[in-house]
Amino acid sequence: MANAVKNIAKFIKRNPESEEATVLWELCKALESDYPFELHKLFNLSLKSFEMAMDVLDEWRIDRLITERRVQKYLDLSDD
């Protein structure tokens, strides 16, 4: 999730008071902590911000899949 989060962090630093920065920050917090997030907030974002949100979701999903596979691999190995 490093690249997408880095891009969002840069955006937030450049636009700390914007509603879009707030939405992107809330999305990142939700993904890291299972905090609830209202998806409808994404539809009010500009195209660039929406794409950043989709990028972070994509990287988050890949990271979770990799982690789950690693855990399963170690569980399978411990059965031997």
C-alpha positions in Angstrom: 0.0 0.0 0.0 3.1 2.2 0.1 2.8 4.0 -3.2 -0.9 4.8 -2.9 -0.6 5.9 0.7 2.4 8.1 -0.2 0.4 9.8 -2.9 -2.5 10.4 -0.6 -0.1 11.8 2.1 1.4 14.2 -0.3 -2.1 15.3 -1.4 -3.2 15.8 2.2 -0.1 17.9 3.0 -0.8 20.1 0.0 -4.5 20.4 0.7 -4.9 20.0 4.5 -8.2 21.9 4.8 -10.0 20.4 1.8 -12.9 18.0 2.0 -11.2 15.6 -0.4 -8.2 15.4 1.9 -10.5 14.6 4.8 -12.3 11.8 2.9 -9.0 10.3 1.8 -7.6 10.4 5.3 -10.8 8.7 6.6 -10.5 6.0 4.0 -6.9 5.3 5.0 -7.8 5.2 8.7 -10.7 2.8 7.9 -8.5 0.4 5.9 -5.8 0.3 8.6 -8.1 -0.2 11.6 -11.4 -1.7 10.3 -13.0 1.7 11.1 -16.3 2.2 9.3 -16.2 4.3 6.1 -19.2 5.6 4.2 -18.6 4.7 0.6 -20.9 7.4 -0.8 -18.2 10.0 0.2 -16.1 8.7 -2.7 -18.6 9.9 -5.3 -18.1 13.6 -4.4 -14.3 13.4 -5.1 -12.6 14.8 -8.1 -11.5 12.2 -10.6 -7.8 12.5 -9.4 -8.8 12.0 -5.8 -11.2 9.2 -6.7 -8.4 7.4 -8.6 -6.1 7.8 -5.5 -8.8 6.2 -3.4 -9.2 3.3 -5.9 -5.4 2.9 -5.9 -5.2 2.6 -2.1 -8.1 0.1 -2.1 -6.4 -2.0 -4.7 -3.1 -2.0 -2.9 -4.9 -2.7 0.4 -6.7 -5.7 -1.1 -3.5 -7.1 -2.6 -1.7 -6.7 0.8 -4.5 -8.5 2.6 -4.5 -11.4 0.1 -0.7 -11.8 0.4 -0.9 -11.8 4.2 -3.7 -14.3 4.2 -1.8 -16.6 1.9 1.3 -16.4 4.0 -0.6 -17.2 7.1 -2.2 -20.2 5.4 1.1 -21.4 4.1 2.6 -21.4 7.6 -0.5 -23.1 9.0 -0.2 -25.8 6.3 3.5 -26.3 7.1 2.7 -26.7 10.8 0.4 -29.6 10.0 3.4 -31.7 9.0 
